[in-house]
Amino acid sequence: MAARPPQQRLQVFLHAPDLGIPTRALTLDPALSLRRLKLSLLPQTLTLDSFYFSSGGKALADSSTLSAAGIAPFSTLALRPRLSGGGGDGGATGAESRDCYLNMYATKKPDKVDPNETRLTKWTTCALSFEPLAPPCVMDRLGNMFNKERLVEALLGKKVPKAFAHIRGLKDMIPIHLSEIPGKEKAETRFQCPITGLEFNGKYGFFALRGCGHVLSAKALKEVRSSVCLVCHREFSESEKFVINGSAEEVKVLRERMEEERGKLREKKEKKEKKVDSCLSGTKHLAEERNGHLENGRAQATAKRFKAVDMAPANATKEVYASIFTSSRKSDFKETYSCRSLPLGRN
């Protein structure tokens, strides 16, 4: 078997300005891979994947050999760095469809929001207009705070958002009194707890008392266990404490309490309406016997309608007394349309 003749050596030019290597001529084996060639040129401090070979503006794969890549004699090999973030590596040829760029921006990516900024905004601005909280302020029964003027305007204009549909009128507003921090009118946090001095910025829990409207920190109510307001000394019950900007569980408890109170008011109103209807019916139901007891759950006496003739004087007959309230005695005379305008006796 005849020996295989050795392959002819290939002479190329190397161009690597980013590495500080001047253009020089190299005589290489055509079976040499571009990866091995790159390994011999790059220092150990640099990674192989951060550079690539190109010839005639076409990027070459590191796994291919010089002959497989179609490198002709006296060709120029350019060693260039890959751009971070994509591009410049030969992956984009300009022939891609325009749809790939449209699909990239079809769905809007959510903006990164600072949670601290969101928390501070919730505690320092009106939940409806997002304006800075400024007295007079009110709170709904779920712990949301509003500037009263803006909330009243929304109610009058019927522009209350669906999230605040539980606010139906002034009765659903709880006036609150926020204690301002002296000398901090232009700061991010204007208000504080009047007892502990904790800032009203969402880092601490706060409660509002429905009776007097004072806003106190949870720490103050916990340390000074009392059933009276620590500011005005007005008594309050546990049901009059409303947590401000509470968690989902706390808001759920407040909503259940609100629905329960509305149910009681609805029942009370229905009972009152039934009582008024019975009074206006003109009858008096005798539901008890003379001894004041009921038999079989039913009244023994029947309803009796008042008549004026029942109160007639002793010397007057019912006909005489009834004539005061009725017209003259009826006769056999029949009145017609044509005789109404004539005097009596002439028709």
DOFIDREN-709239 format. One record per residue (C-alpha): x, y, z; residue in one letter. Coordinates in steps of 0.25 Angstrom, whole numbers, plus 5000, padded with zeros to 4 digits. Layout:
! residues N
XYZA;...
END
This chain:
! residues 347
500050005000M;500650134996A;500950245007A;499950365007R;500750495002P;500850605013P;499850715011Q;500350845006Q;500550955016R;499651075016L;500151225017Q;499151325023V;499151465029F;498751485043L;498051615047H;497751645062A;497751795065P;496951775078D;498051685084L;499151785080G;499751675070I;500151745057P;499751675044T;500751565041R;500851445032A;500751305037L;500951165031T;499951065036L;499550925034D;498150925027P;497650815037A;497950905048L;496650945055S;496351095058L;496151065073R;497551015074R;498051135066L;497351225076K;497851155088L;499251175083S;499051325080L;498251365093L;498851385106P;498351305118Q;497651415124T;496651425113L;495551325110T;495451255097L;493951285095D;494151435096S;494851445082F;494551385069Y;495151375055F;494551435043S;494951435028S;494351525017G;493351575028G;492851435031K;492951375045A;493651245046L;493351125056A;494451095065D;494250945063S;494550955048S;495950935041T;496551035032L;496250945020S;494850915024A;494551065026A;495051085012G;496251175015I;496951195002A;498451225002P;498951365005F;497551395012S;497451485024T;496851435037L;496351535046A;496351505061L;495251595068R;494551605082P;493151575083R;492251685088L;491551665101S;490051655100G;490051595086G;490351645072G;491651655065G;491851505066D;491251465052G;489951415058G;489151535052A;489151535037T;488151645035G;487251545028A;486351515040E;484851545039S;484351675045R;483351595053D;484451555063C;484651695067Y;483151725067L;482851605076N;483951655085M;483251775089Y;481851715087A;481651695102T;482051805112K;483051765122K;482651805136P;483451925142D;484251895153K;483651975165V;484351995178D;483551935189P;483952035199N;483452145190E;482152075188T;481952055203R;482252205206L;481252255195T;480152165201K;480352235215W;480552375211T;479652395199T;478152395196C;477652255192A;476752315181L;477552445176S;478952405180F;479152545185E;479852565198P;479052545210L;478552675215A;477452705226P;476352685226P;476552535224C;475552415225V;475652265225M;474752165220D;474352035228R;475451955221L;476652045226G;476852125213N;477152275215M;476652395206F;476652545205N;475152565209K;474952675198E;475452575187R;474552465192L;473352555193V;473552605179E;473652455174A;472352425181L;471552545176L;472052515161G;471852365163K;473352345159K;473652245170V;474552135165P;474051995166K;475151965177A;474452065186F;472952025183A;472751995198H;472752145200I;471352185198R;471252315205G;471652405217L;471352295227K;472452205221D;473452315224M;474152315237I;474852455240P;476252435245I;477252535252H;478752515248L;479752575257S;480752655249E;482252655252I;482752795256P;483652855245G;483552745235K;482452805226E;483352775213K;483852635218A;483452505212E;482752475225T;481852585231R;481152505242F;481452425254Q;480852355266C;480552465277P;480952365288I;482152295283T;482652385272G;482752275262L;482652325248E;481452295239F;482252235228N;481752085228G;482852025236K;481952025248Y;480551985250G;479452085253F;478052085258F;476952195256A;475852205267L;474452225260R;473852305272G;474852415273C;475652395260G;477052395267H;478152315260V;479052235269L;480152135267S;479951995271A;481152005280K;480452115288A;479152035290L;479951915293K;480851975304E;479752055310V;478551965311R;477352055313S;475952065308S;476052215306V;476752295296C;478152335300L;477952475294V;476552515297C;476252415308H;474952375301R;474552225304E;474452135292F;474151985290S;474951885282E;474051885270S;474352035269E;475852005266K;476152005251F;477551965246V;478052055235I;478651995222N;478551855228G;478951725223S;477951635214A;477551555227E;477251685234E;476451745223V;475651625222K;475251635237V;474951785235L;474051745223R;473251645230E;473051745242R;472551845232M;471551745225E;471051705239E;470751845243E;470051875230R;469251745232G;468751795246K;468451935241L;467651865230R;466851785240E;466551905249K;466051985237K;465151875232E;464551865246K;464352015247K;463652015234E;462651905238K;462351975251K;462052105243V;461152025233D;460351965244S;460152105251C;459652165237L;458652055235S;457552115244G;457351985252T;457651945266K;457951805268H;457551745281L;458651645283A;458351615297E;457151575306E;456751655318R;457651565326N;458851605317G;459151455313H;459051395299L;458451265296E;459051175285N;459851295280G;458651365274R;457851485279A;456451465284Q;455951605281A;455651655267T;456051785261A;455051895262K;454952015253R;454552155260F;453252215255K;452852355258A;451352315261V;451852225272D;452152355280M;450752415278A;450152495290P;449152435298A;447952525294N;448252515279A;447952405269T;448952345260K;448252405248E;448352555254V;449752535258Y;450152475245A;449552595237S;450652685242I;451652605235F;450852565222T;449952645212S;448452675213S;447452565214R;447252495201K;445952515193S;445252455181D;445752565173F;446852525162K;447752625158E;448152635143T;449252705136Y;448352805130S;447752845143C;448952865151R;449053015148S;447653045152L;447153095165P;446452995174L;444952985172G;445053035158R;445452905151N;
END
